[in-house]
């Protein structure tokens, strides 16, 4: 691939796939560029730095996950079934490299790392907004839906972190199922 053919969107898609297949490890920007078929200069031009590239990879993955959530909630009449299917996708080992990158960058942003700070823009609000619609559709009042969306986001992120740290899929799935059952009990009768 020539550098002229290395548009930002194409490079981002390739980077998302590369991270999914290889993780990030201690690779240099030059190594990543070579794997993507471009130069480190093009990555710097489009993303500013290796960390800038990784922030964009995380944002792209988060957007894909929100699109999946929207598809599931549009296709499912039962929000609990949609939640279970969504969790199964989030907990899929194929996503673990992305989730490790997410938590690494999230931690760095919280420590004030300037390269990672952009990740914090909307990191909670975009998910709360995405979750409120399905909750309201299921009959939850708007104020309660916002609080429940934030709680659901915190539980999912906490359980993903637990899963990555322990590898205890059965234990984490059981905890999510318990949370899902508790939430189901708050829904109005259908």
N, C-alpha and C positions, 0 to 999 in steps of 0.2 A: 504494500500500500504506500502510496506517496503521501507526503505531508499535505499536499493540496486537497487530497480526498479525505482528509481526517476531520470532517465537521464535528462540532461539539456534541451534537446529539448522537451521532454514530459512535464517537469515542466513549460517550457516557454509557450507551447500551453495551458496548464491548467491555467496558470496565466493570459494569454490573455483573456480566456473565463471568468475567475473569475472577472477580472476588468470590462469586458463588462457587466456582470450581476450585479455586486455589487459596482462598483466604487472603490475608494481607501480609502476615508475617513481617519479616524485617527487610522486605524488598525495597530497593531504591526506586526513585522515580524513573531512572534510566531503565531498570529492569522491567518495570511495569510498562513503560512506553514500548520497549522492544516486544513484549508479549502482546501488546495491542496493535502492533504494526505501525507505530508512529515514532516520533522523537520526543524526548523529554521537553524540548522547546515548545512543541505543539501543546503538550499537556499544561505547561506553565502558561502559555498564551490563553488557553481556554479556561483553566481552573485555578491559576495563580500559584499553586503549590501541590505537593502530594496530599497534604491534609485537605486542601480545597477540593481536590478530586474526590477524596473519601467522603467529605461532607455531601457532595453532590450524589455520590453512589448511595449513601444512606437516604437522602431525600427521595431519590428515584425508587428505592425499595419501599420506603414508607408510602409513597404514592401508589405503587402497585398493590400494596396491602389494603389501602383505603378503597381502591377500585374493586378489589376482590370482596371486601366487606359490602360495598354498594351492590355488587352483583348478587351476593348471597342474600342480602336482606330484601332485594327486589324479587328474587325468585322464590323465597320461602315465606309462607304465610305465618309460620311459627317462629318468632324471634329467638326462642330457645334453641331450636334446631339450627338456625342460622349461626348462633353464637357457638354452638358445639362444632359445627363444620369449620367456622373461622378459626377457632382455637386449634383444631387438628392441623390446619394449614400452617398456622404460626409456629407450632411446635415441631413441624417437620424438620428432621435433621438437615435437609438440603438448605434450609434457611439459616442454620447456625453460624456459618461464616459471616453472613450479613448482620446477624444479631450481635455477634461478638464485636464486630466493627462498630455497630450502633452504640453499645455500652462503653466501648473504649473511647469513642469520640465524645459521648455524652459526659463521661467522667472528666475528660480533658477540658471540655467547655465549662463545666462547673468549677474547675480549678482556675479558670480564667485564661486558658490557652487561646491567644488571639486567632490562631488558625482554625480552631474548632468552635469558637464562639458563635459563628453564624448558624450552627446547628440548632441553637436554642430558639431561634426565631420560629415561633409557631409549633414547637415540638410537642406541646400539650394541646394548645387551642385547636390545631387542625384536626386532631383526633377527637377532641370533645365535640367539635362541630359535626364531624362525620358520624359520631355515635348518637347524637341527640335525635336526629331524624328517625332512625329505626325505633328508638325508645318511645318517642312521641307517637309514632305509628302504632305501637303496641298498647297505647293507652296511658302512658305516663305523662303526668302534668309537666309543662315546660321547665319550671324551676327544679323539680325533682329529677327530670331527665338530664339536666346539666350536671347535677351532683352525682347521679348514678353513672353518667358517662365518664366523669373524672375518676370515680371509684373503680369502674371497670377497667379503665386504662391503667390505673395504678396496680390493680391486681394482675392484669395480664403481663405488664412489664416486670413486676416482681416475680411472677412465676416463671417467666422466660429467663430471668437472671438466675433463679434457683435451678432451672433445668440446665443451663449452660455450666453452672458451677458444680452441680452434683451428677448430672446425667441420669437422674432418677425420673424417668419418663412416667412410670406408673404412679409414683407419689405425686408428681406435679399434675398429672391428668386427674387424679382423684381430688386434689385440692381445687382444681378448676371446676370439676363437676359439682363439688359441694357449693362453690360460689354460684354457679349457674342455677342450682336448685334453690338456693336462698333468694337469688334474684327473681326466679320464676314465681316464687311465693308472693312477691310484691305486685305482680301484674294483675290488672283487672281480669275477671273471668272472660273467656272468649266465647 
